[in-house]
Amino acid sequence: MKPDFAGPEIETAFAVSDPLAQEGLLRLRRLILDTVAETPEAGRVEEVLRWGQPSYITPDTKIGSTIRLGVPKAARFALFVHCQSQLIPEFAKVFPAWDRLEGTRAVLFDDPRQVEPLRHGWLVKRALIYKKRPPLDA
């Protein structure tokens, strides 16, 4: 079943030549959309293009940090967040065994099976409510 995209330009952004990267990006997209449905405090989330990459923003509440999906040089696919946010450092603190990070901006993947709902859903939810997220030790 073909997923419904926000527009043809978004669909084109997911049409990458590497089938494993494409599957991984689509798994991350599904995880984001599922997490959005479980995070009403984020408000409406819009799927847009930013820097040519599928991106997820909270245009009404403006409490989220932009989440982007893409194909980096160092991995097959990645989930990107704003590099000046604390999202990746918090993720590394909560999930110390996950060592495929690109600085403070991305979680890197080489296989779609690496997309874990528990771990990566946690990061997505934190990004969706970034400006209102509870402290880690709460």
N, C-alpha and C positions, 0 to 999 in steps of 0.2 A: 504494500500500500504506500503510495506516494504521500509524503507529508504536505500539509498546506503551509505555504510560505507567505510572508507579508507582501511579497511582490516578486516579479520575475528577476529583478536584479539580485534579490536575496537568494533565490533558487540558483542562479548562475554562480554565486559565490561559493555554494556548496558543491559545485560540479568540478571538483579537483581530479586530476588524472590518477592519483594513487588510490586504489579502491579501499585499502585499509585506512588511509587518512580520511577519505570520505565517510566511511562507516563510523569512524571515531568521532568526527565532527557532528554527524547526525545523532550519535549517542549522547554527546554533550548537549546538543540542542534539545533533545527529548528530556534530559535531566533538568536543564534550565526551565523548560516549560512546565514540567511536573512540579518543580520547586516553586515556581511562580504561583501555581494553583494552591500550594500549601502555605503560602506566605501572603495573606491578604493585606497585612500591614504595609507591604511594598506599594500597594495600589496597582494601577494599570502599568503593565510592562510592554514596551513597544520593541519590535524587532526592526532594526534599521541597519544601514551600512555606515560604518566608520572606518576610514582608511582602507576601504575596499573589503572589509571583513564584516561578517554578520555580528551584530552587536545588540545588546539588550539594555535598555534604559528605563528609568522610572520618570517619565516626563511630567506627571501630575504632582506626585508627592516630592519628587526631587531628593529623596533620601538615599537612593542607591548610588553605587559606583558602577560605571559602565563595565559590562562584561563583554569581551570580544572572543571570537573563535577564529583560529587561523592556522596556517602552516608555516612554522618557523624554520630556520636553517638547521637548528640543532635537534630536531625531532620530526616525527611524521605529522603531528598535529598538536595544538595547544589551546589552553584556556587562559586568556589574558585578562588582567585587571589593571587599574591605574597604578603606575609604578611608584607614585608618591603616597599611596594608601598603605595601611598596615595589614592589608589582607593576606599577602603571601607570608610575611613574618608571623602573623597569628596562625596561619595554616601550618607552617613549619613547627611552631611550638606545640600545637595540638596533635599533629601527625608527624613526629620526628623521623619515622622510618621512611617517609616519602622523600627521596633525594633528587628527584627530577624537577628541579626548579630552575628558572632563569631569573636570577636576581630577585627583585621585588615585583616582577611583572607577570610571571607566567608559571603554570604547571605544564610540564611537557609529557607527551605520550608517544609511544611507538606502536601500541597495539590497542584496538578498541576495547579489549577485555580489561584494560587497566582503568577504565572509567567506572569508578565505584560509587554507587548512589550515596552510601553513608559518608564517605570521606569528601567526595567532590560536591555532593549536595550541601554539605555543611558550608563549604567555601562559597557556593552560589548564593545560599541564603544570607550569609554574612555580607556579600556584595550587594544584594538586593535591598538590604536595610542598613547599609553602611553607616549612615549618619545617626541612626537610632539603635545600633546594635549594642547589646549588653557587654560589659567588660568580660574578658575571658575567665576571670576568677569569680564571677557572680554565680 
